[in-house]
Amino acid sequence: MTTAGAQVSTETAQTGRAGAFRSRDFRLYQTARMLVILGAEAQSVAVAWQVYQITHSALSLGYTGLALFLPGLFFMLPAGHVADRYDKRGVILVCYSVQAIATTALLWIALHPVHSIAPIYAVLFVVGTGRCFSGPAASAMLPALVPKDDFVNAVTWGASIYQTANAVGPMFGGLLFTLTFAALGRWRGAPVVYTFTLMMLGGFLALVAGIRPKPAVGEKKAFDAKTVLAGLKYVARTRLLLGSISLDLFAVLLGGAVALMPIFAHDVLHAGPKGLGLLRAMPSLGALAVSLTLVFRPIRRRAGKTMLVCVGIFGAATVLFGLSRSLWLSMLALLLVGASDMVSVVIRSSVLQLATPPEMRGRVSAVNWLFIGASNEFGEFESGVTAHWWGAVTAVVVGGLGSLLVTLGSAFAFPALRHADELTTESLRAAEELEAGAEPVG
């Protein structure tokens, strides 16, 4: 190869690694996401610590996840239709404006200390409602921000940015909460964190307002039961989508330990709010390291098998976290949890968009968000309930073992997932057709 040819090849590779950033709208949106996730994660630390300080109850912590999950159960399918029918950017702006109002309410509650957590649950329900409508709209808008060839790169960079904010947000929230807690007293840590969250929300709204995504092409369906349920029916008959989404649902539902971290930080590891911030940051740091690796070494082959292996590692690392009595070993286990989960996230997100027609992306994304909400927020409720029954340590260990069993079951139940190779529309369609052709034989 000539020197000029080598230079062109190198420049092409470098452009490919950051190809999504050639889009102005993608740059604006990812900057906005960074800000809003920083604020949301810092806020989650303050809420969790505040609830536990009031109640000292694992079940109460679990109910915070339930309050965030319930709106998705009620509204997620209509939210998908809204994402397909209306301007996605406008939907996102409205939803995050509502979340800013909710954070203002949390700030007021923190400044006027109460001994009932019912108002906090009510505000979290409003936050969950905003997420319910913004999630499908944001997911479906991403393909409109970048050229088709840069989509998987955009998913990977988006995951990297998400995990960066996820790592820094809890750590920053924990440190901010600790410093103001020590300086100003028991009830003064949370207001500072909520003020920070409001600042981040303001930056997000300003940046998203400047985005000009490509207009959606396709017929806008009327609002009725048929169109609302179309996404659910599409996922049910597309085995590759059903397998990837349900694997994440049940593995994280059983293996999620985030809701119990205040208990581990306070009662098991005796590390206080600073330790809570560190524990909350570890999964995101592991995920960030993997997502940055995937930018330079993207998944090219055996995507389905890779996803199954990594979900198995997720379950094993969750068991390790539950058994650990050392802060450093617990942090290492959570690092592995985040790293393995990140691979699953990138593969599932790519499959979701590449295996779905553009006119269905909002509704299919809504189904995905419903499943993800179940695995995250409802998973927190499940963790709180099982911890209330068995204790936090047993709940986490049993959940991790359950994740391992789910992974094994999914490998046999969804051949299309095992056969998924390259993350391209053609390859994913071939894996789906292979399973469909094999079904009559079985």
C-alpha positions as CSV (number, residue, x, y, z in Angstrom):
1,M,0.0,0.0,0.0
2,T,1.3,3.5,-0.8
3,T,1.9,6.1,1.8
4,A,-1.0,8.1,0.4
5,G,-3.2,5.1,0.4
6,A,-2.2,4.3,4.0
7,Q,-3.0,7.8,5.0
8,V,-6.5,7.7,3.4
9,S,-7.1,4.4,5.2
10,T,-6.1,5.7,8.5
11,E,-8.2,8.8,8.1
12,T,-11.2,6.7,7.1
13,A,-10.8,4.5,10.2
14,Q,-10.6,7.5,12.4
15,T,-13.6,9.0,10.8
16,G,-15.5,5.7,11.2
17,R,-14.7,5.6,14.9
18,A,-16.3,9.0,15.4
19,G,-18.4,9.1,12.4
20,A,-21.6,9.9,14.3
21,F,-20.0,13.2,15.6
22,R,-20.0,14.6,12.0
23,S,-23.7,15.3,12.7
24,R,-24.3,18.6,14.5
25,D,-27.6,17.4,15.9
26,F,-25.9,14.2,17.3
27,R,-23.3,16.4,19.0
28,L,-26.0,18.7,20.5
29,Y,-28.1,15.8,21.7
30,Q,-25.3,13.8,23.3
31,T,-24.1,16.9,25.1
32,A,-27.6,17.4,26.4
33,R,-27.9,13.7,27.5
34,M,-24.6,14.1,29.4
35,L,-26.0,17.0,31.4
36,V,-29.4,15.5,32.1
37,I,-28.1,12.1,33.1
38,L,-25.5,13.7,35.5
39,G,-28.4,15.5,37.2
40,A,-30.7,12.5,37.3
41,E,-28.1,10.1,38.7
42,A,-27.1,12.7,41.4
43,Q,-30.8,13.1,42.2
44,S,-31.3,9.3,42.6
45,V,-28.5,9.2,45.2
46,A,-30.2,12.0,47.2
47,V,-33.6,10.4,46.9
48,A,-32.4,6.9,48.0
49,W,-30.4,8.2,51.0
50,Q,-33.3,10.5,52.0
51,V,-35.8,7.7,51.9
52,Y,-33.6,5.3,53.9
53,Q,-32.8,8.0,56.5
54,I,-36.5,8.5,57.0
55,T,-37.6,4.8,57.0
56,H,-34.5,2.6,57.5
57,S,-36.5,0.1,55.4
58,A,-35.5,-2.0,52.4
59,L,-39.1,-2.2,51.4
60,S,-39.4,1.6,51.3
61,L,-36.4,1.7,48.9
62,G,-38.1,-0.9,46.7
63,Y,-41.2,1.3,46.5
64,T,-39.1,4.1,45.0
65,G,-38.5,1.8,42.0
66,L,-42.2,0.8,41.9
67,A,-43.2,4.5,41.8
68,L,-40.9,5.1,38.8
69,F,-42.1,1.9,37.1
70,L,-45.9,2.1,37.4
71,P,-46.3,5.0,34.8
72,G,-44.7,2.8,32.2
73,L,-47.1,0.0,32.9
74,F,-50.0,2.3,32.3
75,F,-48.8,4.6,29.6
76,M,-45.9,3.1,27.7
77,L,-47.8,1.7,24.7
78,P,-49.7,5.0,24.2
79,A,-46.3,6.7,24.6
80,G,-44.9,4.7,21.7
81,H,-47.8,5.8,19.5
82,V,-47.2,9.4,20.5
83,A,-43.5,9.0,19.5
84,D,-44.5,7.7,16.0
85,R,-47.2,10.3,15.4
86,Y,-45.9,13.6,16.8
87,D,-42.6,15.6,16.6
88,K,-40.2,13.6,18.8
89,R,-38.1,16.6,19.8
90,G,-41.3,18.4,21.0
91,V,-42.3,15.3,23.0
92,I,-38.9,15.2,24.7
93,L,-39.0,18.9,25.5
94,V,-42.4,18.6,27.1
95,C,-41.4,15.6,29.1
96,Y,-38.2,17.1,30.6
97,S,-40.0,20.3,31.4
98,V,-42.4,18.2,33.5
99,Q,-39.4,16.5,35.1
100,A,-38.0,19.9,36.0
101,I,-41.2,20.7,37.8
102,A,-40.9,17.4,39.6
103,T,-37.4,18.1,40.7
104,T,-38.5,21.5,42.0
105,A,-41.1,19.6,44.1
106,L,-38.4,17.4,45.5
107,L,-36.4,20.5,46.4
108,W,-39.3,22.0,48.2
109,I,-39.8,18.7,50.2
110,A,-36.2,18.6,51.1
111,L,-36.3,22.2,52.3
112,H,-39.4,21.5,54.4
113,P,-38.4,18.1,56.1
114,V,-41.3,15.7,56.4
115,H,-41.5,12.3,58.1
116,S,-43.7,10.8,55.5
117,I,-42.3,9.5,52.2
118,A,-45.6,9.5,50.4
119,P,-44.9,13.0,48.8
120,I,-41.6,11.6,47.5
121,Y,-43.3,8.6,45.9
122,A,-45.9,10.9,44.3
123,V,-43.1,13.1,42.7
124,L,-41.3,9.9,41.5
125,F,-44.5,8.8,39.8
126,V,-44.5,12.1,37.9
127,V,-40.8,11.6,37.0
128,G,-41.6,8.1,35.8
129,T,-44.4,9.4,33.6
130,G,-42.0,11.9,32.0
131,R,-39.5,9.2,31.3
132,C,-42.3,6.9,30.0
133,F,-43.1,9.4,27.1
134,S,-39.6,10.7,26.5
135,G,-37.8,7.3,26.3
136,P,-39.5,6.0,23.1
137,A,-39.3,9.4,21.5
138,A,-35.6,9.7,22.2
139,S,-34.8,6.2,21.0
140,A,-36.8,6.5,17.8
141,M,-35.2,10.0,17.1
142,L,-31.6,8.7,17.1
143,P,-31.7,7.3,13.5
144,A,-32.8,10.7,12.3
145,L,-29.7,12.4,13.8
146,V,-27.0,10.5,11.9
147,P,-26.6,8.9,8.5
148,K,-27.5,5.2,8.2
149,D,-23.9,4.0,8.0
150,D,-23.1,5.8,11.3
151,F,-26.0,4.3,13.3
152,V,-24.1,1.5,15.1
153,N,-21.3,4.0,15.8
154,A,-23.9,6.4,17.2
155,V,-25.4,3.7,19.5
156,T,-21.9,2.9,20.8
157,W,-21.0,6.5,21.4
158,G,-24.4,7.2,22.9
159,A,-23.8,4.3,25.3
160,S,-20.3,5.6,26.2
161,I,-21.7,9.1,27.0
162,Y,-24.5,7.6,29.0
163,Q,-22.2,5.5,31.1
164,T,-19.8,8.4,31.6
165,A,-22.6,10.4,33.0
166,N,-23.9,7.4,34.9
167,A,-20.4,6.9,36.5
168,V,-19.8,10.5,37.4
169,G,-23.4,11.4,38.4
170,P,-23.7,9.0,41.4
171,M,-20.2,9.7,42.5
172,F,-20.7,13.5,42.3
173,G,-24.1,13.2,44.0
174,G,-22.6,11.1,46.8
175,L,-19.7,13.6,47.4
176,L,-22.0,16.6,47.1
177,F,-24.5,15.1,49.4
178,T,-21.7,14.1,51.9
179,L,-20.0,17.5,52.0
180,T,-23.2,19.5,52.4
181,F,-24.6,16.9,54.8
182,A,-21.5,17.4,57.0
183,A,-21.4,21.2,56.7
184,L,-25.1,22.1,56.9
185,G,-26.8,19.2,58.8
186,R,-29.0,16.2,58.2
187,W,-31.6,17.8,55.8
188,R,-29.3,20.0,53.8
189,G,-27.5,17.6,51.5
190,A,-30.5,16.8,49.3
191,P,-31.5,20.5,48.4
192,V,-28.0,21.1,47.0
193,V,-28.2,18.0,44.9
194,Y,-31.7,18.9,43.6
195,T,-30.5,22.4,42.7
196,F,-27.7,20.8,40.7
197,T,-30.2,18.6,38.9
198,L,-32.4,21.6,38.0
199,M,-29.3,23.3,36.5
200,M,-28.6,20.2,34.4
201,L,-32.2,20.0,33.2
202,G,-32.1,23.7,32.1
203,G,-29.0,23.0,30.0
204,F,-30.6,19.9,28.5
205,L,-33.7,21.8,27.4
206,A,-31.7,24.6,25.9
207,L,-29.6,22.2,23.8
208,V,-32.4,20.0,22.6
209,A,-34.3,23.1,21.5
210,G,-31.5,23.7,19.0
211,I,-31.8,20.2,17.4
212,R,-33.3,19.9,13.9
213,P,-33.8,16.2,13.2
214,K,-34.7,14.9,9.8
215,P,-38.5,14.7,9.4
216,A,-40.0,11.2,9.8
217,V,-41.2,9.6,6.6
218,G,-44.3,7.4,6.8
219,E,-48.0,7.4,7.4
220,K,-49.3,8.8,10.7
221,K,-51.7,6.2,12.1
222,A,-54.8,7.1,14.0
223,F,-54.9,6.6,17.8
224,D,-56.7,3.3,18.3
225,A,-56.1,-0.1,20.0
226,K,-54.7,-1.6,16.8
227,T,-51.9,1.0,16.3
228,V,-51.1,1.2,20.0
229,L,-50.7,-2.6,20.3
230,A,-48.8,-2.9,16.9
231,G,-45.4,-2.6,18.6
232,L,-46.2,-5.3,21.1
233,K,-47.4,-7.6,18.3
234,Y,-44.3,-6.9,16.2
235,V,-42.0,-7.8,19.0
236,A,-44.0,-11.0,19.9
237,R,-43.6,-12.3,16.3
238,T,-40.0,-11.2,15.8
239,R,-38.1,-13.8,17.8
240,L,-34.8,-12.0,17.7
241,L,-36.3,-8.9,19.2
242,L,-38.3,-10.9,21.8
243,G,-35.2,-12.9,22.8
244,S,-32.9,-10.0,23.2
245,I,-35.4,-7.8,25.1
246,S,-36.7,-10.6,27.4
247,L,-33.2,-11.8,28.2
248,D,-32.4,-8.3,29.5
249,L,-35.7,-8.1,31.3
250,F,-35.4,-11.2,33.4
251,A,-31.7,-11.2,33.9
252,V,-31.6,-7.6,35.3
253,L,-35.0,-8.0,37.0
254,L,-33.5,-10.8,39.1
255,G,-30.0,-9.6,39.3
256,G,-30.5,-5.9,40.0
257,A,-28.9,-4.7,43.2
258,V,-29.0,-0.9,42.7
259,A,-32.0,-0.4,45.0
260,L,-30.2,-2.2,47.9
261,M,-27.0,-0.2,47.6
262,P,-27.9,2.1,50.5
263,I,-28.3,-1.0,52.7
264,F,-25.0,-2.4,51.6
265,A,-23.2,0.9,52.0
266,H,-24.8,1.6,55.4
267,D,-25.2,-1.8,57.1
268,V,-22.9,-4.3,55.3
269,L,-19.9,-2.3,54.2
270,H,-20.3,0.6,56.7
271,A,-19.1,3.1,54.1
272,G,-21.8,5.9,54.4
273,P,-23.1,8.1,51.7
274,K,-19.6,8.5,50.1
275,G,-19.4,4.7,49.8
276,L,-22.9,4.7,48.3
277,G,-21.7,7.2,45.6
278,L,-18.7,5.0,44.9
279,L,-20.8,1.8,44.7
280,R,-23.3,3.5,42.4
281,A,-20.5,4.7,40.1
282,M,-18.8,1.3,39.7
283,P,-21.3,-0.3,37.2
284,S,-21.1,2.8,35.0
285,L,-17.3,2.9,35.1
286,G,-17.1,-0.7,34.0
287,A,-19.7,0.0,31.3
288,L,-17.8,3.1,30.2
289,A,-14.5,1.2,29.8
290,V,-16.3,-1.4,27.6
291,S,-18.2,1.1,25.5
292,L,-15.0,3.0,24.7
293,T,-13.4,-0.2,23.8
294,L,-16.3,-1.0,21.5
295,V,-15.8,2.3,19.7
296,F,-12.3,1.2,18.6
297,R,-13.0,-2.6,18.4
298,P,-16.7,-2.9,17.5
299,I,-18.6,-6.2,17.7
300,R,-18.2,-7.6,14.2
301,R,-19.2,-11.2,14.5
302,R,-21.2,-13.6,16.8
303,A,-23.2,-10.7,18.4
304,G,-25.9,-13.0,19.8
305,K,-23.5,-15.5,21.5
306,T,-21.5,-12.6,22.8
307,M,-24.6,-11.1,24.4
308,L,-25.5,-14.4,26.1
309,V,-22.0,-14.9,27.5
310,C,-21.9,-11.3,28.9
311,V,-25.3,-11.7,30.6
312,G,-24.0,-14.8,32.2
313,I,-21.0,-12.8,33.5
314,F,-23.5,-10.2,34.8
315,G,-25.2,-12.8,36.9
316,A,-22.0,-14.3,38.3
317,A,-20.7,-10.8,39.2
318,T,-24.0,-10.0,41.0
319,V,-23.5,-13.1,43.2
320,L,-19.9,-11.9,44.0
321,F,-21.3,-8.5,45.1
322,G,-23.8,-10.1,47.3
323,L,-21.2,-12.3,49.1
324,S,-18.6,-9.6,49.4
325,R,-17.8,-7.9,52.8
326,S,-15.1,-5.7,51.4
327,L,-15.8,-2.3,49.8
328,W,-13.0,-2.8,47.2
329,L,-14.2,-6.3,46.3
330,S,-17.8,-5.0,46.0
331,M,-16.6,-2.2,43.8
332,L,-14.8,-4.7,41.6
333,A,-17.9,-6.9,41.3
334,L,-20.0,-4.0,40.3
335,L,-17.4,-3.0,37.8
336,L,-17.9,-6.4,36.2
337,V,-21.6,-6.0,36.4
338,G,-21.5,-2.8,34.4
339,A,-18.9,-4.0,31.9
340,S,-20.9,-7.1,31.0
341,D,-24.2,-5.3,30.9
342,M,-22.8,-2.7,28.5
343,V,-22.1,-5.3,25.8
344,S,-25.7,-6.4,26.1
345,V,-27.0,-2.8,25.9
346,V,-25.1,-2.1,22.7
347,I,-26.2,-5.3,21.0
348,R,-29.8,-5.0,22.1
349,S,-30.0,-1.3,21.1
350,S,-28.6,-2.0,17.7
351,V,-30.9,-5.0,17.1
352,L,-33.9,-2.9,18.2
353,Q,-33.4,-0.3,15.6
354,L,-31.9,-2.3,12.8
355,A,-34.6,-5.1,12.9
356,T,-37.5,-2.6,13.1
357,P,-39.1,-0.6,10.2
358,P,-38.8,3.2,10.6
359,E,-42.5,3.7,10.9
360,M,-42.7,1.2,13.8
361,R,-39.6,2.4,15.8
362,G,-41.6,4.5,18.3
363,R,-44.0,1.7,19.3
364,V,-41.3,-1.0,19.3
365,S,-39.1,1.3,21.4
366,A,-42.0,1.8,23.8
367,V,-42.2,-2.0,24.3
368,N,-38.4,-2.0,24.9
369,W,-38.7,0.8,27.4
370,L,-41.5,-1.1,29.1
371,F,-39.3,-4.1,29.4
372,I,-36.3,-2.0,30.5
373,G,-38.5,-0.2,33.0
374,A,-39.6,-3.6,34.4
375,S,-36.0,-4.8,34.6
376,N,-34.7,-1.5,36.3
377,E,-37.4,0.2,38.3
378,F,-39.6,-2.8,38.9
379,G,-36.4,-4.8,39.6
380,E,-35.7,-2.3,42.4
381,F,-39.1,-3.1,43.8
382,E,-38.5,-6.8,43.5
383,S,-35.1,-6.4,45.2
384,G,-36.7,-4.4,48.0
385,V,-39.4,-7.0,48.6
386,T,-37.0,-10.0,48.6
387,A,-34.6,-8.2,50.8
388,H,-37.5,-7.5,53.2
389,W,-38.2,-11.3,53.2
390,W,-34.8,-12.8,53.2
391,G,-32.3,-10.0,53.9
392,A,-30.3,-7.9,51.4
393,V,-27.4,-10.4,51.0
394,T,-29.6,-13.4,50.3
395,A,-31.8,-11.4,47.9
396,V,-28.8,-10.3,45.8
397,V,-27.2,-13.8,45.7
398,V,-30.4,-15.6,44.8
399,G,-31.1,-12.9,42.1
400,G,-27.7,-13.4,40.6
401,L,-28.2,-17.1,40.4
402,G,-31.6,-16.5,38.8
403,S,-29.9,-14.4,36.1
404,L,-27.6,-17.3,35.3
405,L,-30.5,-19.6,34.8
406,V,-32.4,-17.2,32.6
407,T,-29.3,-16.8,30.4
408,L,-29.1,-20.6,30.0
409,G,-32.8,-20.8,29.2
410,S,-32.7,-18.0,26.7
411,A,-29.8,-19.7,24.8
412,F,-32.1,-22.7,24.1
413,A,-35.4,-20.8,23.8
414,F,-34.3,-18.3,21.1
415,P,-32.1,-19.8,18.4
416,A,-32.3,-16.6,16.4
417,L,-30.4,-14.9,19.3
418,R,-27.7,-17.6,19.2
419,H,-27.4,-17.3,15.4
420,A,-27.3,-13.5,15.3
421,D,-23.9,-12.6,13.7
422,E,-23.1,-9.2,12.3
423,L,-25.0,-6.1,13.5
424,T,-26.5,-5.3,10.1
425,T,-30.1,-5.4,8.9
426,E,-29.3,-8.2,6.4
427,S,-27.5,-10.4,9.0
428,L,-30.2,-10.0,11.6
429,R,-32.9,-10.7,9.1
430,A,-31.0,-13.9,8.1
431,A,-30.9,-15.1,11.7
432,E,-34.6,-14.5,12.1
433,E,-35.4,-16.4,8.9
434,L,-33.1,-19.2,10.0
435,E,-35.2,-19.7,13.2
436,A,-38.5,-19.4,11.3
437,G,-37.3,-22.1,8.9
438,A,-36.2,-24.4,11.7
439,E,-39.5,-24.2,13.7
440,P,-41.5,-26.6,11.6
441,V,-38.8,-29.3,11.9
442,G,-38.9,-29.1,15.7
